[in-house]
């Protein structure tokens, strides 16, 4: 079901948590924010409303500079530089 992503011994949990946090921090900030909003709203909304909200949120991401930067950096095989716009 994907409920447990990693299994770590107690003495390595903080290191793994920091690794995951650094990865999340490296992602596009707007996409990360929209994902968190979708997760939060999905718990409190009927399925149809949650899906429609996701559609609008992710459609809005298609118009961001970060999306264009992501595609351009992939084509140029370089690390993206996200601006949160």
PDB file of N, CA, C and O in Angstrom:
ATOM      1  N   UNK A   1       0.809  -1.200   0.000  1.00  0.00           N
ATOM      2  CA  UNK A   1       0.000   0.000   0.000  1.00  0.00           C
ATOM      3  C   UNK A   1       0.851   1.262   0.000  1.00  0.00           C
ATOM      4  O   UNK A   1       0.319   2.351  -0.214  1.00  0.00           O
ATOM      5  N   UNK A   2       2.132   1.153   0.229  1.00  0.00           N
ATOM      6  CA  UNK A   2       2.985   2.329   0.238  1.00  0.00           C
ATOM      7  C   UNK A   2       2.943   3.120   1.529  1.00  0.00           C
ATOM      8  O   UNK A   2       3.332   4.288   1.547  1.00  0.00           O
ATOM      9  N   UNK A   3       2.478   2.507   2.613  1.00  0.00           N
ATOM     10  CA  UNK A   3       2.393   3.231   3.881  1.00  0.00           C
ATOM     11  C   UNK A   3       3.767   3.424   4.509  1.00  0.00           C
ATOM     12  O   UNK A   3       4.007   4.436   5.168  1.00  0.00           O
ATOM     13  N   UNK A   4       4.665   2.475   4.317  1.00  0.00           N
ATOM     14  CA  UNK A   4       6.024   2.599   4.856  1.00  0.00           C
ATOM     15  C   UNK A   4       6.982   2.723   3.678  1.00  0.00           C
ATOM     16  O   UNK A   4       7.197   1.766   2.933  1.00  0.00           O
ATOM     17  N   UNK A   5       7.542   3.888   3.521  1.00  0.00           N
ATOM     18  CA  UNK A   5       8.452   4.127   2.402  1.00  0.00           C
ATOM     19  C   UNK A   5       9.853   3.606   2.704  1.00  0.00           C
ATOM     20  O   UNK A   5      10.516   3.058   1.823  1.00  0.00           O
ATOM     21  N   UNK A   6      10.307   3.776   3.952  1.00  0.00           N
ATOM     22  CA  UNK A   6      11.652   3.346   4.338  1.00  0.00           C
ATOM     23  C   UNK A   6      11.592   2.671   5.703  1.00  0.00           C
ATOM     24  O   UNK A   6      10.753   3.000   6.542  1.00  0.00           O
ATOM     25  N   UNK A   7      12.480   1.740   5.900  1.00  0.00           N
ATOM     26  CA  UNK A   7      12.668   1.124   7.211  1.00  0.00           C
ATOM     27  C   UNK A   7      14.113   1.389   7.608  1.00  0.00           C
ATOM     28  O   UNK A   7      15.040   0.954   6.926  1.00  0.00           O
ATOM     29  N   UNK A   8      14.299   2.101   8.707  1.00  0.00           N
ATOM     30  CA  UNK A   8      15.630   2.478   9.160  1.00  0.00           C
ATOM     31  C   UNK A   8      15.788   2.108  10.623  1.00  0.00           C
ATOM     32  O   UNK A   8      14.826   2.195  11.387  1.00  0.00           O
ATOM     33  N   UNK A   9      16.980   1.695  11.029  1.00  0.00           N
ATOM     34  CA  UNK A   9      17.221   1.488  12.462  1.00  0.00           C
ATOM     35  C   UNK A   9      17.108   2.828  13.190  1.00  0.00           C
ATOM     36  O   UNK A   9      17.370   3.875  12.599  1.00  0.00           O
ATOM     37  N   UNK A  10      16.720   2.805  14.464  1.00  0.00           N
ATOM     38  CA  UNK A  10      16.505   4.053  15.209  1.00  0.00           C
ATOM     39  C   UNK A  10      17.680   5.029  15.137  1.00  0.00           C
ATOM     40  O   UNK A  10      17.468   6.238  15.054  1.00  0.00           O
ATOM     41  N   UNK A  11      18.907   4.526  15.169  1.00  0.00           N
ATOM     42  CA  UNK A  11      20.065   5.430  15.159  1.00  0.00           C
ATOM     43  C   UNK A  11      20.281   6.096  13.802  1.00  0.00           C
ATOM     44  O   UNK A  11      21.060   7.044  13.711  1.00  0.00           O
ATOM     45  N   UNK A  12      19.620   5.630  12.753  1.00  0.00           N
ATOM     46  CA  UNK A  12      19.777   6.224  11.420  1.00  0.00           C
ATOM     47  C   UNK A  12      18.545   7.008  10.963  1.00  0.00           C
ATOM     48  O   UNK A  12      18.521   7.538   9.852  1.00  0.00           O
ATOM     49  N   UNK A  13      17.515   7.082  11.828  1.00  0.00           N
ATOM     50  CA  UNK A  13      16.276   7.735  11.424  1.00  0.00           C
ATOM     51  C   UNK A  13      16.451   9.222  11.135  1.00  0.00           C
ATOM     52  O   UNK A  13      15.905   9.719  10.150  1.00  0.00           O
ATOM     53  N   UNK A  14      17.196   9.943  11.968  1.00  0.00           N
ATOM     54  CA  UNK A  14      17.365  11.376  11.746  1.00  0.00           C
ATOM     55  C   UNK A  14      18.122  11.647  10.457  1.00  0.00           C
ATOM     56  O   UNK A  14      17.783  12.576   9.724  1.00  0.00           O
ATOM     57  N   UNK A  15      19.137  10.852  10.172  1.00  0.00           N
ATOM     58  CA  UNK A  15      19.887  11.024   8.927  1.00  0.00           C
ATOM     59  C   UNK A  15      18.976  10.804   7.721  1.00  0.00           C
ATOM     60  O   UNK A  15      19.048  11.550   6.744  1.00  0.00           O
ATOM     61  N   UNK A  16      18.122   9.787   7.784  1.00  0.00           N
ATOM     62  CA  UNK A  16      17.192   9.520   6.683  1.00  0.00           C
ATOM     63  C   UNK A  16      16.168  10.635   6.567  1.00  0.00           C
ATOM     64  O   UNK A  16      15.828  11.052   5.459  1.00  0.00           O
ATOM     65  N   UNK A  17      15.673  11.121   7.696  1.00  0.00           N
ATOM     66  CA  UNK A  17      14.708  12.223   7.682  1.00  0.00           C
ATOM     67  C   UNK A  17      15.315  13.460   7.042  1.00  0.00           C
ATOM     68  O   UNK A  17      14.650  14.146   6.265  1.00  0.00           O
ATOM     69  N   UNK A  18      16.570  13.753   7.357  1.00  0.00           N
ATOM     70  CA  UNK A  18      17.241  14.915   6.762  1.00  0.00           C
ATOM     71  C   UNK A  18      17.455  14.714   5.256  1.00  0.00           C
ATOM     72  O   UNK A  18      17.328  15.658   4.475  1.00  0.00           O
ATOM     73  N   UNK A  19      17.775  13.498   4.861  1.00  0.00           N
ATOM     74  CA  UNK A  19      17.952  13.193   3.435  1.00  0.00           C
ATOM     75  C   UNK A  19      16.642  13.440   2.672  1.00  0.00           C
ATOM     76  O   UNK A  19      16.649  14.043   1.599  1.00  0.00           O
ATOM     77  N   UNK A  20      15.528  12.974   3.228  1.00  0.00           N
ATOM     78  CA  UNK A  20      14.230  13.172   2.595  1.00  0.00           C
ATOM     79  C   UNK A  20      13.867  14.656   2.576  1.00  0.00           C
ATOM     80  O   UNK A  20      13.366  15.157   1.569  1.00  0.00           O
ATOM     81  N   UNK A  21      14.113  15.357   3.673  1.00  0.00           N
ATOM     82  CA  UNK A  21      13.815  16.794   3.742  1.00  0.00           C
ATOM     83  C   UNK A  21      14.632  17.581   2.720  1.00  0.00           C
ATOM     84  O   UNK A  21      14.108  18.497   2.086  1.00  0.00           O
ATOM     85  N   UNK A  22      15.892  17.240   2.557  1.00  0.00           N
ATOM     86  CA  UNK A  22      16.731  17.924   1.565  1.00  0.00           C
ATOM     87  C   UNK A  22      16.218  17.659   0.152  1.00  0.00           C
ATOM     88  O   UNK A  22      16.241  18.550  -0.698  1.00  0.00           O
ATOM     89  N   UNK A  23      15.759  16.441  -0.097  1.00  0.00           N
ATOM     90  CA  UNK A  23      15.202  16.139  -1.416  1.00  0.00           C
ATOM     91  C   UNK A  23      13.949  16.972  -1.674  1.00  0.00           C
ATOM     92  O   UNK A  23      13.801  17.559  -2.746  1.00  0.00           O
ATOM     93  N   UNK A  24      13.045  17.025  -0.691  1.00  0.00           N
ATOM     94  CA  UNK A  24      11.820  17.811  -0.856  1.00  0.00           C
ATOM     95  C   UNK A  24      12.159  19.287  -1.058  1.00  0.00           C
ATOM     96  O   UNK A  24      11.523  19.960  -1.869  1.00  0.00           O
ATOM     97  N   UNK A  25      13.142  19.791  -0.338  1.00  0.00           N
ATOM     98  CA  UNK A  25      13.535  21.195  -0.477  1.00  0.00           C
ATOM     99  C   UNK A  25      14.125  21.494  -1.846  1.00  0.00           C
ATOM    100  O   UNK A  25      14.107  22.646  -2.280  1.00  0.00           O
ATOM    101  N   UNK A  26      14.646  20.487  -2.537  1.00  0.00           N
ATOM    102  CA  UNK A  26      15.237  20.706  -3.859  1.00  0.00           C
ATOM    103  C   UNK A  26      14.190  20.713  -4.972  1.00  0.00           C
ATOM    104  O   UNK A  26      14.501  21.077  -6.106  1.00  0.00           O
ATOM    105  N   UNK A  27      12.968  20.321  -4.665  1.00  0.00           N
ATOM    106  CA  UNK A  27      11.904  20.262  -5.660  1.00  0.00           C
ATOM    107  C   UNK A  27      11.362  21.662  -5.944  1.00  0.00           C
ATOM    108  O   UNK A  27      11.581  22.583  -5.158  1.00  0.00           O
ATOM    109  N   UNK A  28      10.655  21.826  -7.064  1.00  0.00           N
ATOM    110  CA  UNK A  28      10.075  23.147  -7.369  1.00  0.00           C
ATOM    111  C   UNK A  28       9.138  23.591  -6.246  1.00  0.00           C
ATOM    112  O   UNK A  28       8.229  22.847  -5.880  1.00  0.00           O
ATOM    113  N   UNK A  29       9.341  24.788  -5.693  1.00  0.00           N
ATOM    114  CA  UNK A  29       8.550  25.206  -4.529  1.00  0.00           C
ATOM    115  C   UNK A  29       7.053  25.304  -4.793  1.00  0.00           C
ATOM    116  O   UNK A  29       6.254  24.952  -3.925  1.00  0.00           O
ATOM    117  N   UNK A  30       6.659  25.773  -5.968  1.00  0.00           N
ATOM    118  CA  UNK A  30       5.227  25.877  -6.244  1.00  0.00           C
ATOM    119  C   UNK A  30       4.583  24.503  -6.358  1.00  0.00           C
ATOM    120  O   UNK A  30       3.482  24.292  -5.850  1.00  0.00           O
ATOM    121  N   UNK A  31       5.247  23.582  -7.009  1.00  0.00           N
ATOM    122  CA  UNK A  31       4.707  22.230  -7.142  1.00  0.00           C
ATOM    123  C   UNK A  31       4.613  21.547  -5.779  1.00  0.00           C
ATOM    124  O   UNK A  31       3.655  20.822  -5.511  1.00  0.00           O
ATOM    125  N   UNK A  32       5.592  21.775  -4.931  1.00  0.00           N
ATOM    126  CA  UNK A  32       5.566  21.200  -3.591  1.00  0.00           C
ATOM    127  C   UNK A  32       4.398  21.768  -2.794  1.00  0.00           C
ATOM    128  O   UNK A  32       3.696  21.030  -2.102  1.00  0.00           O
ATOM    129  N   UNK A  33       4.191  23.072  -2.890  1.00  0.00           N
ATOM    130  CA  UNK A  33       3.085  23.720  -2.177  1.00  0.00           C
ATOM    131  C   UNK A  33       1.738  23.194  -2.673  1.00  0.00           C
ATOM    132  O   UNK A  33       0.850  22.904  -1.872  1.00  0.00           O
ATOM    133  N   UNK A  34       1.588  23.070  -3.989  1.00  0.00           N
ATOM    134  CA  UNK A  34       0.333  22.594  -4.564  1.00  0.00           C
ATOM    135  C   UNK A  34       0.062  21.143  -4.144  1.00  0.00           C
ATOM    136  O   UNK A  34      -1.080  20.773  -3.875  1.00  0.00           O
ATOM    137  N   UNK A  35       1.106  20.339  -4.091  1.00  0.00           N
ATOM    138  CA  UNK A  35       0.940  18.954  -3.657  1.00  0.00           C
ATOM    139  C   UNK A  35       0.457  18.898  -2.210  1.00  0.00           C
ATOM    140  O   UNK A  35      -0.438  18.121  -1.878  1.00  0.00           O
ATOM    141  N   UNK A  36       1.060  19.730  -1.346  1.00  0.00           N
ATOM    142  CA  UNK A  36       0.625  19.762   0.052  1.00  0.00           C
ATOM    143  C   UNK A  36      -0.826  20.235   0.166  1.00  0.00           C
ATOM    144  O   UNK A  36      -1.591  19.690   0.961  1.00  0.00           O
ATOM    145  N   UNK A  37      -1.210  21.243  -0.621  1.00  0.00           N
ATOM    146  CA  UNK A  37      -2.599  21.714  -0.605  1.00  0.00           C
ATOM    147  C   UNK A  37      -3.553  20.605  -1.044  1.00  0.00           C
ATOM    148  O   UNK A  37      -4.622  20.430  -0.459  1.00  0.00           O
ATOM    149  N   UNK A  38      -3.166  19.867  -2.065  1.00  0.00           N
ATOM    150  CA  UNK A  38      -4.013  18.788  -2.563  1.00  0.00           C
ATOM    151  C   UNK A  38      -4.193  17.699  -1.513  1.00  0.00           C
ATOM    152  O   UNK A  38      -5.297  17.188  -1.324  1.00  0.00           O
ATOM    153  N   UNK A  39      -3.115  17.351  -0.838  1.00  0.00           N
ATOM    154  CA  UNK A  39      -3.216  16.329   0.207  1.00  0.00           C
ATOM    155  C   UNK A  39      -4.123  16.791   1.336  1.00  0.00           C
ATOM    156  O   UNK A  39      -4.966  16.033   1.816  1.00  0.00           O
ATOM    157  N   UNK A  40      -3.946  18.036   1.758  1.00  0.00           N
ATOM    158  CA  UNK A  40      -4.765  18.555   2.862  1.00  0.00           C
ATOM    159  C   UNK A  40      -6.243  18.630   2.473  1.00  0.00           C
ATOM    160  O   UNK A  40      -7.109  18.224   3.247  1.00  0.00           O
ATOM    161  N   UNK A  41      -6.528  19.141   1.288  1.00  0.00           N
ATOM    162  CA  UNK A  41      -7.927  19.296   0.885  1.00  0.00           C
ATOM    163  C   UNK A  41      -8.576  17.943   0.606  1.00  0.00           C
ATOM    164  O   UNK A  41      -9.788  17.793   0.759  1.00  0.00           O
ATOM    165  N   UNK A  42      -7.781  16.965   0.200  1.00  0.00           N
ATOM    166  CA  UNK A  42      -8.328  15.645  -0.080  1.00  0.00           C
ATOM    167  C   UNK A  42      -8.890  14.958   1.142  1.00  0.00           C
ATOM    168  O   UNK A  42      -9.795  14.132   1.025  1.00  0.00           O
ATOM    169  N   UNK A  43      -8.373  15.282   2.309  1.00  0.00           N
ATOM    170  CA  UNK A  43      -8.870  14.665   3.540  1.00  0.00           C
ATOM    171  C   UNK A  43     -10.225  15.233   3.961  1.00  0.00           C
ATOM    172  O   UNK A  43     -11.022  14.550   4.604  1.00  0.00           O
ATOM    173  N   UNK A  44     -10.475  16.490   3.593  1.00  0.00           N
ATOM    174  CA  UNK A  44     -11.677  17.172   4.077  1.00  0.00           C
ATOM    175  C   UNK A  44     -12.770  17.318   3.036  1.00  0.00           C
ATOM    176  O   UNK A  44     -13.837  17.848   3.346  1.00  0.00           O
ATOM    177  N   UNK A  45     -12.540  16.867   1.813  1.00  0.00           N
ATOM    178  CA  UNK A  45     -13.499  17.083   0.734  1.00  0.00           C
ATOM    179  C   UNK A  45     -14.006  15.755   0.181  1.00  0.00           C
ATOM    180  O   UNK A  45     -13.320  14.735   0.255  1.00  0.00           O
ATOM    181  N   UNK A  46     -15.219  15.783  -0.376  1.00  0.00           N
ATOM    182  CA  UNK A  46     -15.678  14.600  -1.109  1.00  0.00           C
ATOM    183  C   UNK A  46     -14.755  14.362  -2.313  1.00  0.00           C
ATOM    184  O   UNK A  46     -14.114  15.293  -2.800  1.00  0.00           O
ATOM    185  N   UNK A  47     -14.694  13.138  -2.780  1.00  0.00           N
ATOM    186  CA  UNK A  47     -13.762  12.773  -3.832  1.00  0.00           C
ATOM    187  C   UNK A  47     -13.901  13.650  -5.077  1.00  0.00           C
ATOM    188  O   UNK A  47     -12.896  14.109  -5.620  1.00  0.00           O
ATOM    189  N   UNK A  48     -15.104  13.883  -5.525  1.00  0.00           N
ATOM    190  CA  UNK A  48     -15.316  14.700  -6.726  1.00  0.00           C
ATOM    191  C   UNK A  48     -14.760  16.105  -6.592  1.00  0.00           C
ATOM    192  O   UNK A  48     -14.134  16.622  -7.517  1.00  0.00           O
ATOM    193  N   UNK A  49     -14.988  16.724  -5.439  1.00  0.00           N
ATOM    194  CA  UNK A  49     -14.465  18.074  -5.203  1.00  0.00           C
ATOM    195  C   UNK A  49     -12.944  18.066  -5.125  1.00  0.00           C
ATOM    196  O   UNK A  49     -12.293  18.968  -5.651  1.00  0.00           O
ATOM    197  N   UNK A  50     -12.373  17.056  -4.476  1.00  0.00           N
ATOM    198  CA  UNK A  50     -10.924  16.969  -4.350  1.00  0.00           C
ATOM    199  C   UNK A  50     -10.271  16.810  -5.722  1.00  0.00           C
ATOM    200  O   UNK A  50      -9.246  17.431  -6.005  1.00  0.00           O
ATOM    201  N   UNK A  51     -10.866  15.979  -6.562  1.00  0.00           N
ATOM    202  CA  UNK A  51     -10.312  15.763  -7.907  1.00  0.00           C
ATOM    203  C   UNK A  51     -10.398  17.041  -8.726  1.00  0.00           C
ATOM    204  O   UNK A  51      -9.442  17.395  -9.416  1.00  0.00           O
ATOM    205  N   UNK A  52     -11.505  17.728  -8.663  1.00  0.00           N
ATOM    206  CA  UNK A  52     -11.656  18.977  -9.411  1.00  0.00           C
ATOM    207  C   UNK A  52     -10.658  20.025  -8.919  1.00  0.00           C
ATOM    208  O   UNK A  52     -10.066  20.750  -9.719  1.00  0.00           O
ATOM    209  N   UNK A  53     -10.475  20.102  -7.599  1.00  0.00           N
ATOM    210  CA  UNK A  53      -9.487  21.035  -7.050  1.00  0.00           C
ATOM    211  C   UNK A  53      -8.084  20.710  -7.534  1.00  0.00           C
ATOM    212  O   UNK A  53      -7.314  21.610  -7.869  1.00  0.00           O
ATOM    213  N   UNK A  54      -7.749  19.421  -7.571  1.00  0.00           N
ATOM    214  CA  UNK A  54      -6.434  19.012  -8.085  1.00  0.00           C
ATOM    215  C   UNK A  54      -6.260  19.422  -9.537  1.00  0.00           C
ATOM    216  O   UNK A  54      -5.192  19.887  -9.934  1.00  0.00           O
ATOM    217  N   UNK A  55      -7.298  19.251 -10.319  1.00  0.00           N
ATOM    218  CA  UNK A  55      -7.234  19.616 -11.736  1.00  0.00           C
ATOM    219  C   UNK A  55      -6.889  21.092 -11.894  1.00  0.00           C
ATOM    220  O   UNK A  55      -6.023  21.440 -12.697  1.00  0.00           O
ATOM    221  N   UNK A  56      -7.545  21.952 -11.150  1.00  0.00           N
ATOM    222  CA  UNK A  56      -7.267  23.388 -11.222  1.00  0.00           C
ATOM    223  C   UNK A  56      -5.863  23.723 -10.718  1.00  0.00           C
ATOM    224  O   UNK A  56      -5.154  24.526 -11.326  1.00  0.00           O
ATOM    225  N   UNK A  57      -5.471  23.110  -9.617  1.00  0.00           N
ATOM    226  CA  UNK A  57      -4.138  23.396  -9.073  1.00  0.00           C
ATOM    227  C   UNK A  57      -3.036  23.011 -10.052  1.00  0.00           C
ATOM    228  O   UNK A  57      -2.123  23.794 -10.315  1.00  0.00           O
ATOM    229  N   UNK A  58      -3.129  21.803 -10.587  1.00  0.00           N
ATOM    230  CA  UNK A  58      -2.060  21.339 -11.461  1.00  0.00           C
ATOM    231  C   UNK A  58      -2.112  22.007 -12.832  1.00  0.00           C
ATOM    232  O   UNK A  58      -1.079  22.130 -13.490  1.00  0.00           O
ATOM    233  N   UNK A  59      -3.289  22.440 -13.276  1.00  0.00           N
ATOM    234  CA  UNK A  59      -3.368  23.216 -14.515  1.00  0.00           C
ATOM    235  C   UNK A  59      -2.660  24.557 -14.335  1.00  0.00           C
ATOM    236  O   UNK A  59      -2.000  25.046 -15.252  1.00  0.00           O
ATOM    237  N   UNK A  60      -2.801  25.146 -13.154  1.00  0.00           N
ATOM    238  CA  UNK A  60      -2.124  26.412 -12.876  1.00  0.00           C
ATOM    239  C   UNK A  60      -0.605  26.240 -12.911  1.00  0.00           C
ATOM    240  O   UNK A  60       0.108  27.152 -13.330  1.00  0.00           O
ATOM    241  N   UNK A  61      -0.107  25.086 -12.476  1.00  0.00           N
ATOM    242  CA  UNK A  61       1.344  24.835 -12.514  1.00  0.00           C
ATOM    243  C   UNK A  61       1.886  24.811 -13.940  1.00  0.00           C
ATOM    244  O   UNK A  61       3.056  25.119 -14.164  1.00  0.00           O
ATOM    245  N   UNK A  62       1.048  24.452 -14.894  1.00  0.00           N
ATOM    246  CA  UNK A  62       1.485  24.395 -16.293  1.00  0.00           C
ATOM    247  C   UNK A  62       1.889  25.764 -16.819  1.00  0.00           C
ATOM    248  O   UNK A  62       2.604  25.853 -17.817  1.00  0.00           O
ATOM    249  N   UNK A  63       1.442  26.831 -16.165  1.00  0.00           N
ATOM    250  CA  UNK A  63       1.721  28.186 -16.644  1.00  0.00           C
ATOM    251  C   UNK A  63       2.862  28.862 -15.884  1.00  0.00           C
ATOM    252  O   UNK A  63       3.052  30.071 -16.020  1.00  0.00           O
ATOM    253  N   UNK A  64       3.616  28.117 -15.098  1.00  0.00           N
ATOM    254  CA  UNK A  64       4.661  28.730 -14.285  1.00  0.00           C
ATOM    255  C   UNK A  64       6.012  28.737 -14.989  1.00  0.00           C
ATOM    256  O   UNK A  64       6.280  27.923 -15.873  1.00  0.00           O
ATOM    257  N   UNK A  65       6.844  29.667 -14.578  1.00  0.00           N
ATOM    258  CA  UNK A  65       8.220  29.720 -15.074  1.00  0.00           C
ATOM    259  C   UNK A  65       9.005  28.487 -14.635  1.00  0.00           C
ATOM    260  O   UNK A  65       9.860  27.994 -15.371  1.00  0.00           O
ATOM    261  N   UNK A  66       8.712  27.993 -13.435  1.00  0.00           N
ATOM    262  CA  UNK A  66       9.409  26.806 -12.942  1.00  0.00           C
ATOM    263  C   UNK A  66       9.165  25.593 -13.836  1.00  0.00           C
ATOM    264  O   UNK A  66      10.065  24.777 -14.036  1.00  0.00           O
ATOM    265  N   UNK A  67       7.953  25.470 -14.373  1.00  0.00           N
ATOM    266  CA  UNK A  67       7.657  24.354 -15.280  1.00  0.00           C
ATOM    267  C   UNK A  67       8.512  24.468 -16.533  1.00  0.00           C
ATOM    268  O   UNK A  67       9.097  23.482 -16.981  1.00  0.00           O
ATOM    269  N   UNK A  68       8.587  25.668 -17.098  1.00  0.00           N
ATOM    270  CA  UNK A  68       9.416  25.880 -18.287  1.00  0.00           C
ATOM    271  C   UNK A  68      10.880  25.604 -17.973  1.00  0.00           C
ATOM    272  O   UNK A  68      11.578  24.982 -18.774  1.00  0.00           O
ATOM    273  N   UNK A  69      11.352  26.061 -16.816  1.00  0.00           N
ATOM    274  CA  UNK A  69      12.741  25.829 -16.403  1.00  0.00           C
ATOM    275  C   UNK A  69      13.019  24.340 -16.238  1.00  0.00           C
ATOM    276  O   UNK A  69      14.089  23.857 -16.608  1.00  0.00           O
ATOM    277  N   UNK A  70      12.064  23.625 -15.687  1.00  0.00           N
ATOM    278  CA  UNK A  70      12.229  22.190 -15.499  1.00  0.00           C
ATOM    279  C   UNK A  70      12.437  21.479 -16.829  1.00  0.00           C
ATOM    280  O   UNK A  70      13.335  20.648 -16.967  1.00  0.00           O
ATOM    281  N   UNK A  71      11.606  21.809 -17.797  1.00  0.00           N
ATOM    282  CA  UNK A  71      11.727  21.175 -19.114  1.00  0.00           C
ATOM    283  C   UNK A  71      13.014  21.598 -19.828  1.00  0.00           C
ATOM    284  O   UNK A  71      13.684  20.778 -20.455  1.00  0.00           O
ATOM    285  N   UNK A  72      13.345  22.873 -19.726  1.00  0.00           N
ATOM    286  CA  UNK A  72      14.559  23.368 -20.379  1.00  0.00           C
ATOM    287  C   UNK A  72      15.805  22.731 -19.769  1.00  0.00           C
ATOM    288  O   UNK A  72      16.707  22.313 -20.495  1.00  0.00           O
ATOM    289  N   UNK A  73      15.858  22.657 -18.463  1.00  0.00           N
ATOM    290  CA  UNK A  73      17.033  22.067 -17.813  1.00  0.00           C
ATOM    291  C   UNK A  73      17.148  20.582 -18.139  1.00  0.00           C
ATOM    292  O   UNK A  73      18.253  20.054 -18.260  1.00  0.00           O
ATOM    293  N   UNK A  74      16.009  19.908 -18.280  1.00  0.00           N
ATOM    294  CA  UNK A  74      16.054  18.489 -18.646  1.00  0.00           C
ATOM    295  C   UNK A  74      16.633  18.328 -20.054  1.00  0.00           C
ATOM    296  O   UNK A  74      17.460  17.450 -20.299  1.00  0.00           O
ATOM    297  N   UNK A  75      16.186  19.192 -20.979  1.00  0.00           N
ATOM    298  CA  UNK A  75      16.705  19.113 -22.348  1.00  0.00           C
ATOM    299  C   UNK A  75      18.196  19.418 -22.402  1.00  0.00           C
ATOM    300  O   UNK A  75      18.931  18.826 -23.193  1.00  0.00           O
ATOM    301  N   UNK A  76      18.636  20.345 -21.558  1.00  0.00           N
ATOM    302  CA  UNK A  76      20.050  20.744 -21.533  1.00  0.00           C
ATOM    303  C   UNK A  76      20.881  19.871 -20.594  1.00  0.00           C
ATOM    304  O   UNK A  76      22.088  20.074 -20.465  1.00  0.00           O
ATOM    305  N   UNK A  77      20.245  18.906 -19.943  1.00  0.00           N
ATOM    306  CA  UNK A  77      20.903  17.976 -19.020  1.00  0.00           C
ATOM    307  C   UNK A  77      21.699  18.704 -17.925  1.00  0.00           C
ATOM    308  O   UNK A  77      22.874  18.431 -17.677  1.00  0.00           O
ATOM    309  N   UNK A  78      20.995  19.640 -17.292  1.00  0.00           N
ATOM    310  CA  UNK A  78      21.595  20.384 -16.187  1.00  0.00           C
ATOM    311  C   UNK A  78      20.613  20.423 -15.029  1.00  0.00           C
ATOM    312  O   UNK A  78      19.435  20.100 -15.180  1.00  0.00           O
ATOM    313  N   UNK A  79      21.115  20.820 -13.882  1.00  0.00           N
ATOM    314  CA  UNK A  79      20.273  20.920 -12.697  1.00  0.00           C
ATOM    315  C   UNK A  79      19.376  22.165 -12.835  1.00  0.00           C
ATOM    316  O   UNK A  79      19.875  23.235 -13.185  1.00  0.00           O
ATOM    317  N   UNK A  80      18.075  22.050 -12.570  1.00  0.00           N
ATOM    318  CA  UNK A  80      17.205  23.208 -12.704  1.00  0.00           C
ATOM    319  C   UNK A  80      17.428  24.251 -11.620  1.00  0.00           C
ATOM    320  O   UNK A  80      17.865  23.937 -10.513  1.00  0.00           O
ATOM    321  N   UNK A  81      17.124  25.481 -11.956  1.00  0.00           N
ATOM    322  CA  UNK A  81      17.201  26.589 -10.999  1.00  0.00           C
ATOM    323  C   UNK A  81      15.795  27.154 -10.834  1.00  0.00           C
ATOM    324  O   UNK A  81      15.357  27.986 -11.629  1.00  0.00           O
ATOM    325  N   UNK A  82      15.091  26.701  -9.802  1.00  0.00           N
ATOM    326  CA  UNK A  82      13.706  27.101  -9.597  1.00  0.00           C
ATOM    327  C   UNK A  82      13.630  28.448  -8.884  1.00  0.00           C
ATOM    328  O   UNK A  82      14.430  28.740  -7.996  1.00  0.00           O
ATOM    329  N   UNK A  83      12.651  29.266  -9.288  1.00  0.00           N
ATOM    330  CA  UNK A  83      12.478  30.609  -8.734  1.00  0.00           C
ATOM    331  C   UNK A  83      11.176  30.763  -7.949  1.00  0.00           C
ATOM    332  O   UNK A  83      10.971  31.783  -7.291  1.00  0.00           O
ATOM    333  N   UNK A  84      10.299  29.766  -8.010  1.00  0.00           N
ATOM    334  CA  UNK A  84       9.017  29.879  -7.314  1.00  0.00           C
ATOM    335  C   UNK A  84       8.056  30.802  -8.018  1.00  0.00           C
ATOM    336  O   UNK A  84       7.204  31.430  -7.389  1.00  0.00           O
ATOM    337  N   UNK A  85       8.197  30.883  -9.352  1.00  0.00           N
ATOM    338  CA  UNK A  85       7.294  31.724 -10.153  1.00  0.00           C
ATOM    339  C   UNK A  85       6.723  30.906 -11.280  1.00  0.00           C
ATOM    340  O   UNK A  85       5.938  31.418 -12.077  1.00  0.00           O
TER     341      UNK A  85
END
